[in-house]
Amino acid sequence: MVTEIINEIIPFMVLISAIPAGYLLRHFTKEEMSQGKMYFKILWTSSLVAAFIFLFVGLENNIMKKSVIFSLLFISIVSFISWRQNDSKK
């Protein structure tokens, strides 16, 4: 019972860690942000669409399906923070 709860909490903790990762990426790549802003928007959109598709696509392994969805959501959060925070500074 406890291991099931821990197995559900860990992916969400990793997903929450995408927020500071996005801010760190934005902070350390200020010069590249002006040129790569379009790519962050494309990455954000494509990872959200892919996560939504994998939500309904039946993979044989449920753990693999969960890993793919959370990985895509992690990428989506990092790219969204990097892309949108750069827009608000202008």
Secondary structure by P-SEA (a helix, b strand, c coil): caaaaaaaaaaaaaaaaaaaaaaaaaaacccccccaaaaaaaaaaaaaaaaaaaaccccccaaaaaaaaaaaaaaaaaaaaaaaaaaaac
